[in-house]
């Protein structure tokens, strides 16, 4: 059955399809931003817990000074990954929003846009790890945790 014979509300190139597509992208973007925030929360919790255990029980050896660094490195990578995904879907959202209604495209199929946006350098994990939201959070946390462990 051809889409030309369908009512506008049942076609994939109409306004309801565009609104549904943009709403879906908005929820994905919100989830990625939430995951990024969750990584920061977990990093603080685990590093603080490690410092508390180390100061209570002591004697974990000199390797314990590397633990906050390794934890922050792991969480900063995950945070950068979620930031990368958020940037990709924001680009997809912006491209979808610019397409006029009735352009005979399927708004609900944006897989090709995701692939296209994920190939951009600014959306890579490597680029996102250099982001101020990652650098200015995890580097001070490593420094503070290391100073607390040394001063102990």
C-alpha positions in Angstrom: 0.0 0.0 0.0 1.4 3.4 -1.0 1.8 6.2 1.5 0.3 8.7 -0.8 -3.2 7.2 -0.3 -2.9 7.4 3.5 -4.3 10.1 5.7 -1.6 12.6 6.8 -1.8 11.4 10.4 -0.8 7.8 9.2 2.1 8.8 7.0 5.7 8.7 8.1 6.5 12.0 6.5 3.7 14.1 8.3 3.8 16.4 11.3 2.8 13.7 13.8 5.7 11.5 12.6 8.1 14.4 12.9 6.9 15.3 16.4 7.2 11.6 17.5 10.7 11.4 16.0 11.8 14.6 17.8 10.2 13.4 21.1 12.0 10.1 20.9 15.3 11.9 20.3 14.7 14.2 23.2 14.2 11.3 25.5 17.4 9.6 24.3 19.3 12.9 24.9 17.9 13.3 28.4 18.8 9.7 29.2 22.4 10.2 28.0 22.7 13.4 30.1 21.3 11.6 33.1 23.8 8.7 32.6 26.6 11.2 32.4 25.5 12.8 35.7 25.2 9.3 37.2 28.8 8.6 36.4 29.9 11.6 38.3 27.8 10.7 41.3 29.1 7.1 41.3 32.7 8.3 41.0 32.3 10.6 44.0 30.6 7.8 46.0 33.2 5.1 45.3 36.3 7.3 45.6 34.9 8.7 48.9 34.1 5.2 50.1 37.6 4.0 49.2 39.2 6.9 51.1 37.0 6.1 54.1 37.9 2.4 54.1 41.6 3.2 53.6 41.6 5.7 56.5 39.7 3.4 58.7 41.7 0.2 58.1 44.9 1.7 56.7 47.7 -0.7 55.6 46.6 -1.2 52.0 50.1 -0.4 50.7 51.5 2.1 48.3 49.3 0.8 45.5 46.3 2.3 47.2 47.4 5.8 46.0 46.7 4.6 42.4 43.1 3.5 43.1 41.5 6.9 43.0 43.3 7.6 39.7 42.2 4.3 38.2 38.6 4.8 39.4 38.5 8.3 38.0 40.0 7.2 34.7 37.4 4.5 34.4 34.5 6.8 35.2 35.8 9.6 33.1 35.9 7.2 30.1 32.3 6.2 30.7 31.2 9.8 31.2 32.9 10.7 28.0 31.1 7.9 26.2 27.7 9.1 27.4 28.7 12.7 26.5 29.7 11.4 23.0 26.3 9.7 22.6 24.5 12.8 23.8 26.3 14.9 21.2 25.5 12.5 18.4 21.8 12.5 19.2 21.7 16.3 19.6 23.2 16.5 16.1 20.6 14.1 14.8 17.9 16.0 16.6 19.0 19.3 15.0 19.2 17.7 11.5 15.7 16.2 12.0 14.3 19.5 13.1 15.5 21.3 10.0 13.8 18.9 7.6 10.5 20.4 6.4 7.3 18.5 7.0 6.1 16.7 3.9 9.5 16.1 2.4 8.6 12.5 1.6 11.2 11.1 4.0 10.5 8.7 6.9 11.1 10.8 10.0 11.0 7.7 12.2 14.0 6.1 10.5 17.0 8.2 11.5 19.6 5.4 11.6 21.5 6.9 8.7 21.7 10.2 10.5 23.1 8.5 13.6 25.8 6.8 11.6 26.7 10.1 9.8 26.8 12.1 13.1 28.9 9.4 14.9 31.6 9.8 12.3 32.2 13.4 13.2 35.4 14.0 15.2 33.7 16.3 17.7 31.4 13.5 18.7 34.1 10.9 19.4 34.9 9.7 22.9 38.5 11.0 22.4 37.2 14.5 21.8 34.6 14.3 24.7 37.3 13.2 27.2 38.9 16.7 26.6 35.6 18.4 27.4 35.6 20.8 30.4 32.7 18.9 32.0 35.0 15.8 32.2 38.4 17.4 32.8 37.4 19.9 35.4 35.6 17.3 37.4 37.8 14.2 37.4 41.3 15.8 37.5 40.5 17.8 40.7 38.9 14.7 42.2 42.0 12.7 41.6 44.2 15.4 43.1 42.0 15.9 46.2 41.7 12.1 46.8 45.4 11.6 46.5 46.2 14.5 48.8 43.7 13.1 51.4 45.3 9.7 51.2 48.8 11.0 51.6 47.9 13.4 54.4 45.8 10.6 55.8 
